[in-house]
Amino acid sequence: MGRQLASDRASRYADMFAAMGAEPRLRIMQLLLTAHPQGMVAGDIQNGLGIPPSTLSHHLDKLKHEGLVRVRRERTFLWYTANIDALQELLAFLYAECCTRSRAAEPKCLATIGRRQPKSRNGKKP
């Protein structure tokens, strides 16, 4: 039973990562995180990212289907917010796998990931 549960969770996480694996959807998540906790209406997301309405709707539906985005209606507006609980669950999964079980990364390194200088394709800093 434990193996099936682990397999189901891994499959769910894979689907969530796949949903964010498309560049427009990752940009949507970034934008929604900057607007947390109030969220954003679809039109503001569209304006912020320059995505056509039908394409944006497709991406938001995919993120919503995977539980990464929540939507609420206020009068005629749909407000979208990042599902922080789902994101924390994904981070906990990664943390457990890379920092606790395998010790592939030191926990203190995770705090500096966003501040690292990007490397060029040849491995040297630009």
C-alpha positions, 0 to 999 in steps of 0.5 A: 500500500505504501508503494502505491501511495508513493507512486500516486504522489510521484505521478501527481508531482510529475503532472504539476511539474509538467504543467509549470514546465511550459514557459508561459505557465511558469511566467504566469506562476511568477506573476501570480506569486508577485501578486500573492495573496490577493491574486490577479484578474485574467485581464491583468495577467494577459496585459502583464505577459502579453498572452492572447486571451484564448492562449492565456485561458488554456494555460490557466486551465492547465494550472488550475487542473493540476491544482497550482492555481485557484480561481474565485469569482467576484461579480464579473471578474475571475481572480487567479491566485497561486495555490501556495499549499500545492507549491509548498508540497512540491518544495517539501517533496524536492527538499526531502528527496535532494536534501534529506534522503540523498543529501545531494544538496545542502539545505543552506545552498537552497537559500542562495539559488536565486542569487547565483550568477547565471552561467553561460553555455560553456560553464563560465559566468558571463 
